[in-house]
Amino acid sequence: MKVEQKKMQNALMESKDLSVFYGEYEAVKKASIPIYEKTVTAVIGPSGCGKSTFVRSLNRMNELIPGVEVKGEVLYHGDNIYDSKVDPVNLRRRIGMVFQKPNPFPKSISQNVSWGPKINGMTDALDDRVEEALKKAALWDEVKDKLDQNGLSLSGGQQQRLCIARAIAMEPEVILMDEPCSALDPISTGRVEDLLFELKKKYTIVIVTHNMQQAARISDHTAFMYQGDVIEFDETKKIFTRPSKKQTEDYVTGKFG
Amino acid sequence: MSWNETKQLKKRKILGKIFSGLCTMAAFSSVVLLVVLLSKVFFDGWAYLDWQFVTSFPSRFFEKAGIQSALMGSLWVISLTCMIAVPIGVGASIYLEEFAPKNRFTHLIHLNISNLAGVPSIVYGILGLVIFVRGFGFGRSILSASLTTALLILPIIIIASKEAIKSIPNSTRYAALALGASKWQTVRDHVIPSALPSIMTGMILAISRAIGESAPLLIIGALGYVAFNPQGPMDAFTVLPIQIFNWAARPQAEFHQLAAAGIIVLLVVLLLMNSIAIFIRYRYQRKLR
């Protein structure tokens, strides 16, 4: 009930009966998840449960895969992002994304960060914007003397923070993260997690993770998905201490998955 | 050591050595062939290769004969060919890889282009004769020759560029698109720069092919004897391979040596063209690293 009320107040985004099909296969089945402003929402579940597909459908990145079909709605500021009037290009500059594998452009560190603002016409004080984004991504001190070096010369963890800086530089409202730490070592993972605490003061974050401890540590709300269904959505504390569904309990206590 | 050398292991090792030996021989056979070929050509042609040879027009008298008109003709044809084929070829490959819907029709186009790459060049010559020389009325000109050669190398450029673009990982495209880039911005700023070194490699192959072609140009009417430099794309012309063929077909031994000297000039032009392409490729690769 408490969750219901909160939803009424400030759900920035909300999926409503969202189904995603790859051809005949239904990867996400009527998922309804609210995403609250300036919180971290974690999506957990075993491999292949549709959590990545779900998060990709929040900024229409799923459309890039041939043969994808979406049913249902995703509301963003109350408007359905799948409406024919919505331009996905315009949507994605407001809803940024960080991918599973760090994917910096094969360009310099500063170009990696400045490219997004540049192509979107945010060209004034570009250097300041780059510095600010790198600072927010907790990478500035490590790269400030080598901004001209190729982004690919950084370590995996640094590359991922560069990708986060790249997303931040666009000043998006929402940042989607698709298992951003799965390719990172524990120390780098810790740094990215620390970063998330900072970032949620300003941004709304949706993070996919198969690491339950990570979800428990960093998120405010958690959605548990299994075989395409959203089994349970609630406050993270509740999901991990007294989940209302048996399946959720089995998963978070490590009985399967 | 009884625990390590078994009969079976020995047999495997021998087989491995035989295999690597055969592969090495295969690799060296081409090098040996090239060295033999080049040394024969240089041995024959070196005596006639001087500045006079490069700056003179062909002549009945071998001591006065030169290759200037054929050299200029080749440069004209190859430059015009590149100007026509490269933008169209790269454009087509970008369309096919990045923008075209994946349906039966585009699949047919892909298949078609692969087949075109295997069509004998003389067939292109006949096509050029019918369409450009007679159909459009461009006559037996450099323009007709360039258009024909462009058609000939277009499939090579398209296939090489397509493969280059295909090899750019999707993660790069996703990264750009997730920042609110349009498809065009993604292709312009990330896909093409990353693919350019490989595209240039395809270009080198295509240019090398084009510069050595003689059969289609014979058909559309390159001349055997041209005592002037072409002044524009509508002029009559000859090219290096045809001039070389012309000399090699004469009975006098001196002209055979002129042919060898012509081959050296052709090779130098080819290497120059390739080194320009390699230079561009190198610069881009360094920028990317």
Chai-1 contact restraints between the chains, C-beta under 6 A:
chainA,res_idxA,chainB,res_idxB,connection_type,confidence,min_distance_angstrom,max_distance_angstrom,comment,restraint_id
A,P66,B,K102,contact,1.0,0.0,6.0,A-B,restraint_1
A,V89,B,G180,contact,1.0,0.0,6.0,A-B,restraint_2
A,V89,B,S182,contact,1.0,0.0,6.0,A-B,restraint_3
A,R92,B,A178,contact,1.0,0.0,6.0,A-B,restraint_4
A,R92,B,G180,contact,1.0,0.0,6.0,A-B,restraint_5
A,R93,B,G180,contact,1.0,0.0,6.0,A-B,restraint_6
A,M97,B,A178,contact,1.0,0.0,6.0,A-B,restraint_7
A,N103,B,S171,contact,1.0,0.0,6.0,A-B,restraint_8
A,N103,B,A175,contact,1.0,0.0,6.0,A-B,restraint_9
A,F105,B,H190,contact,1.0,0.0,6.0,A-B,restraint_10
A,P106,B,L288,contact,1.0,0.0,6.0,A-B,restraint_11
A,G116,B,L179,contact,1.0,0.0,6.0,A-B,restraint_12
A,I119,B,A181,contact,1.0,0.0,6.0,A-B,restraint_13
A,I119,B,Q185,contact,1.0,0.0,6.0,A-B,restraint_14
A,N120,B,G180,contact,1.0,0.0,6.0,A-B,restraint_15
A,M170,B,L179,contact,1.0,0.0,6.0,A-B,restraint_16
